[in-house]
Amino acid sequence: MDLETAIETKIEPQLLDTFGPSMSRCLLTMATLSYITTVGGKTQRYRAFVDSICADERVIDQWGEAAATERSTEWKDLVPLEPQTVVVLTPPGAG
């Protein structure tokens, strides 16, 4: 699933169910700032987005630390990690 779909179909509805529209918008705005300021690919930034929500005191107070951690893992699993490119440099003639 792409990250936009994950946010729209999974994360936002779950936040709305628990926190209502005003607090959900606040949490999503703060998470968006984390997404924008994180260095890395889209998936790394998405994970920072999720971490921002699940580490928020209001979320932990409402869901509890264990449930927030579980939700974080669940949401991160919605968007697969990007494949990493590995480049191996060898000196000429070493091949």
Phi, psi and omega in degrees: 000140177281163188293325179297318178295319179300316180293312184290324186260340183242303187291304183301314179299323179292322177294317179300319180298323184270316192250349183080173187294318185294308181293323178299315178299319179298312179298318180292325178294314179297320179294324178296322176298321176297318179300313184292322186270353180279137177273135178137186180285177183301320182291320177296320179291323176299319179295324175294323176302309180297315180300322179300316180293310188286344178265354181294135182303322181295324178290314180296319177299321183281313186265336188090154184297317182296316180292323178296320177294319178296316178297320178301313179297316179301313181292321179295325180292344179291331182243110183295151177297146176286142177297141179265136177267130178245128179246126179248122179261130177234147179293153179304137179082358181271353188280000000 
